[in-house]
Amino acid sequence: MANGEGVAVAWDQWRTERPDLDLASMALFGGLKHAHAMLELLLEPVFETSSINSAEFDVLFHLRHAPEPVIARRLAQTMGKSAAALSKALTKLERRGLVVRAANPVDKRSFLVTISDAGAAAVDQAMPRRLALESEVVEALTGRQRADIARAFRVIGDVLETTARRRT
């Protein structure tokens, strides 16, 4: 069963059992989640021969060319992660020697994070393979489609960020 068919069946079941619920927002977010899941599935081979996984790549990607150590809390905000989730990821990366955390001399409550040489090598090794796969995927899109999708992602990202800020 193709994804669209499975989603349609699930929607029909929900409409039958809970007609009081408006499922319209799920069309957008369900599609977004499905696209993300498919990307992660396609990326698995990229990271099979790598010393890092996709989530670790994302953290190291943000640190790779930072001109100076990054405050962990700001990194979490930039990545759209909770401070606790990022701290857990950084602990794992630090144990493996891929990042270095140090107390912030200006604010003892925060940490400064720097990518290590091993972390830089790991992200540098995975980056060309990831870009090749992503390029292969977007080749199926027209230039107009790429621009429209990029714009839509920026818009929904901004709306989600604004909503998240209002709730904290």
C-alpha positions in Angstrom: 0.0 0.0 0.0 1.5 3.4 -1.0 1.8 6.0 1.7 -1.1 8.1 0.3 -3.4 5.1 0.5 -2.4 4.3 4.0 -2.9 7.9 5.1 -6.3 8.0 3.4 -7.4 4.9 5.2 -6.3 6.3 8.6 -8.0 9.6 7.9 -11.3 7.8 7.0 -11.1 5.8 10.2 -10.5 9.0 12.2 -13.4 10.8 10.5 -15.7 7.9 11.2 -14.7 7.5 14.9 -14.2 11.2 15.7 -16.2 13.4 13.3 -15.9 16.2 15.8 -12.2 16.6 15.1 -10.9 18.9 12.3 -8.0 16.9 10.7 -7.1 19.6 8.1 -3.8 20.6 9.8 -2.7 17.0 9.6 -2.6 17.2 5.8 0.3 19.7 6.1 2.1 18.2 9.1 1.5 14.6 8.1 3.1 15.3 4.7 6.0 17.1 6.4 6.6 14.3 8.8 6.4 11.7 6.0 8.9 13.7 3.9 11.3 13.9 6.8 10.9 10.1 7.5 11.6 9.3 3.9 14.7 11.6 3.9 16.0 9.9 7.0 15.4 6.5 5.4 17.3 7.5 2.3 20.1 8.9 4.4 20.7 5.6 6.3 23.3 4.3 3.7 25.2 7.6 3.9 25.8 7.1 7.6 26.3 3.3 7.5 30.0 3.7 6.9 30.3 6.9 9.0 31.4 7.3 12.6 28.3 9.5 13.2 24.6 9.1 12.6 22.2 11.6 11.0 21.3 13.4 14.3 24.9 13.7 15.3 25.7 15.1 11.8 23.1 17.8 12.4 24.9 18.9 15.6 28.3 18.8 14.1 27.2 20.6 10.9 26.2 23.6 13.0 29.5 23.6 14.8 31.8 22.8 11.8 32.6 26.3 10.6 31.6 28.4 13.7 34.3 31.0 14.1 34.3 30.6 17.9 32.9 28.3 20.5 29.1 28.2 20.5 27.0 28.6 23.7 25.1 25.3 24.0 21.8 27.1 24.8 22.1 29.1 21.6 22.9 26.0 19.6 19.8 24.3 20.9 17.7 27.3 19.8 19.3 27.4 16.4 18.6 23.7 15.9 15.1 23.9 17.3 15.9 21.4 20.1 15.3 21.6 23.8 18.3 22.3 25.9 17.9 18.9 27.5 17.9 17.0 24.2 20.9 18.9 23.0 22.8 18.3 26.2 22.2 14.6 25.9 23.5 14.6 22.3 26.5 16.7 23.3 27.3 14.3 26.2 27.4 11.4 23.7 29.5 13.4 21.2 31.9 14.6 24.0 32.4 11.0 25.2 33.5 10.0 21.7 35.8 13.0 21.4 33.8 14.7 18.6 33.1 17.9 20.6 34.6 19.7 23.6 32.5 21.4 26.2 33.8 24.0 28.5 32.3 26.3 31.2 31.5 29.7 29.8 33.8 32.1 31.6 31.3 34.9 31.2 28.3 32.9 32.4 29.1 29.9 34.7 25.6 28.5 34.1 26.3 27.9 30.4 28.7 25.8 28.4 30.7 26.6 25.3 30.9 23.9 22.6 33.6 23.5 20.1 33.9 20.8 17.4 37.1 18.6 17.8 39.3 17.7 14.9 37.7 14.2 15.0 34.3 15.7 14.8 35.3 18.0 11.9 36.7 15.0 10.1 33.5 13.0 10.7 31.2 15.7 9.3 33.6 16.4 6.4 33.6 12.7 5.5 29.7 12.5 5.5 28.9 15.8 3.9 29.7 15.0 0.2 27.7 11.8 0.3 24.8 13.5 2.0 24.8 16.4 -0.5 25.0 13.9 -3.4 21.9 12.1 -2.2 20.0 15.3 -1.6 20.9 16.6 -5.0 19.7 13.3 -6.6 16.4 13.7 -4.8 15.8 17.3 -5.8 16.8 16.7 -9.5 13.2 15.4 -9.9 11.9 18.8 -9.1 11.7 21.8 -11.4 13.4 25.0 -10.3 10.0 26.6 -9.6 9.0 23.6 -7.4 12.3 23.8 -5.5 11.8 27.6 -4.9 8.1 27.1 -3.8 9.0 24.2 -1.4 11.9 26.2 0.1 9.6 29.2 0.6 6.9 27.1 2.1 9.3 25.5 4.5 10.6 28.9 5.6 7.1 30.1 6.2 5.9 27.1 8.2 9.2 27.1 10.1 8.8 30.8 11.0 5.2 30.2 12.1 6.2 27.2 14.2 9.1 29.2 15.8 6.8 32.1 16.6 4.3 29.7 18.2 7.0 28.0 20.2 8.3 31.3 21.5 4.8 32.4 22.6 4.4 29.2 24.5 7.6 29.4 26.5 
